[in-house]
Amino acid sequence: MDTLEQQVKDFIAEQQMPAPPARLIVGVSGGADSLATLAVLSALGYDCVAAHCNFHLRGEESDRDRRHVMEVTKALNIDVCVKDFDVNARCAATGESLEMACRELRYAWFAELIDTIGAVAVAIGHHREDSVETFFINLLRGSGIGGLCGISPRNGIVMRPLLACSRADIEAYLRRRGIAWVNDSTNAENDFLRNRLRNSILPLLEEAKPGAGDAVLRTCAFLRENLALYNRAIEQRRAQYVDPDSGDINIRALALDPDAPLLLFELLRHEGFSRRQCDDMLVAASRSGGSFHSRGIVRNLDHGILRAAVNAPDDAAGADCPVSLDADIDFPVNIRITSHDISEFKPEGSPNVIYIDERALEGTPEWHIRAPRRGDRLAPYGLDGSKLVSDILAAHRFSAAQKRATRLLWRGDTLLWVIGLRASRHWVVTHDTRRYLRLEYQPKLK
């Protein structure tokens, strides 16, 4: 067995990743890291399916990458799935950066493939230097313990089996196997912080202090241990102040805790509340009223209790709420809808706003809003296939209270919107659209 293959095999066992012959999706760009991941896992006996994303952002170079992936997978006798994306359309619809849009599209597709082909995980070709770069990126942005742990070997459905390998060892392995790779020309540009770190800063740091990268990785390992202990402590403290059924927080009691500011932030960060908002909640803890909201989630202060996610729409217990979808009216659940000419189309990057072609009103369809039910599926914008709504909520780490507060907008039997979170690809605005409807969810403060 090749030395790098043995190193990866040992790392997989150490990190308790799925063992061969498990079926894996392997994200393959055509670069050295991803091709080595595919080659190593195949050699170790995994049932691999390569997945290649073509974002069409680099013209002929993007098509070259696709061709190379097809050639290598054919030589390795590995099945490959290829997906073309319109990233610019995604950015126009969501307001995301190119980098974020590519990431969201890529991982959403991988999650779809997991269900489609029956894989157990997605393997990504991150290596040691990637983890060092991530440490410094988060350090420079300002981060807690979690951000300084580098790249995690496992994260949900994603596994990174080459994380203990260096870039030099990966390239040497490919040469031994006679596998060529392609280089992304944008990696040589220093427009992004990661590229500046990789091309300029980290080489200087290694020159000034040989072994600096290895020292950073040891620090990351120590911090992961610290984080595990920290998280266990948070969960133990949670039981003192949080009602396990409702999610309500006894903030009056929590305010007396010596670690109150940090503890409250850790309890609420998954709902999108900032540290400053948590500080404001503690200041208001002695009062009987006050509302705080984030990502459409509202928490009301009621006699020392911070009530959980009370901004649920006004329909009763998730029952169907029929609505009349006429322009320039308010929905019963506080959604504002207006009609516009396509010449006015200027999409915003807000999860609380979607746009649909006005032709969706044709045929007098029935419109209704209700809570999610088992088996509900959304056909997400920018993707083929569909996803369970429950999987979408889980991917966004929604609490039980947030899930109860979630509402879905339906046109007949077609789900158009997980309100405030994700839109479908049905009735989207296209070049054929003449008029469109702008729907804006406005969370109610009760």
Buried (B, 14 or more C-beta within 10 A) or exposed (E): EEEBBEBBBEBBEEBEBBEBEBBBBBBBBBBBBBBBBBBBBBBBEBBBBBBBBBBBEBEEBBEEBBEBBBEBBEEBEBEBBBBEBBBEBBBBBBBBEEEBBBEBBBBBBBBBBBEBBEBBBBBBBBBBBBBBBBBBBBEEEEEBBBBBBBBBBBEEBBBBBBBBBBBEBBBBBBEEBEBEBBEBEEEEEBEEBBBBBBEEBBEEBBEEEEEBBEEBBEBBEEBBEEBEEBEEEBEEBBEEBBEEEBBBBBBBBBBEBEEBBBBBBBBBBEBBBEBEBBBBBBEBBEEEEBBBBBBBBBBBBBEBBBBBBBBBBEBEEBEEBEBEBEEEEEBEBBBBBEEBEBEEBEBBEEBBBBBBBBBBBEEEEEBBBBBBEEEBBBBBBBBEBBBBBBBBBEBBEBBEBBBBBBBBBBBEEBBBBBBBBBBBBBBBBEEEBEBBBBBBBBBBEE
